[in-house]
Amino acid sequence: MINNERIVPITTTDYLSMIGTVMKLAGTTFAVAESTGIGTFAVTATGNAGNLLANEPVISCNFAESTTAAVVYFVPDFNYKGFEIDGVLVSTAGATVKKDGVTLYTATLSSGTVTIAQVSP
């Protein structure tokens, strides 16, 4: 139960690190996806398959052609463009991404299709 008069603010960590902490506490295994440039990410089959948490807001993320399955937890950048497979921007299924820099989503690659699901409200 939350006591509204005694809330302890989160002040010593950033939003994405806090999400990572909550994921660990919930038992979700993941690796941190490091950006390859400002807001850009590359997911490869070797070393990057499985659950990934993007370490900064995502503008674009490219799944290498050899990557067959992966889940990327991400917060979209205000300039979010989308997901690519082998360098080609693809249409995604599922939720519509709000370019707000706050909402947490997952992008799931499976059988050549990227499906977006909203995680946080």
Sequence and secondary structure as in RCSB ss.txt:
>XXXX:A:sequence
MINNERIVPITTTDYLSMIGTVMKLAGTTFAVAESTGIGTFAVTATGNAGNLLANEPVISCNFAESTTAAVVYFV
PDFNYKGFEIDGVLVSTAGATVKKDGVTLYTATLSSGTVTIAQVSP
>XXXX:A:secstr
   GGG     SS HHHHHHHHHHHTT   EEE  SBTTEEEE TTT  EEEEESS BSEEEE TT  EEEEEE 
B TT  EEEETTEE   EES    SS   EEEEEETTEEEEEE   
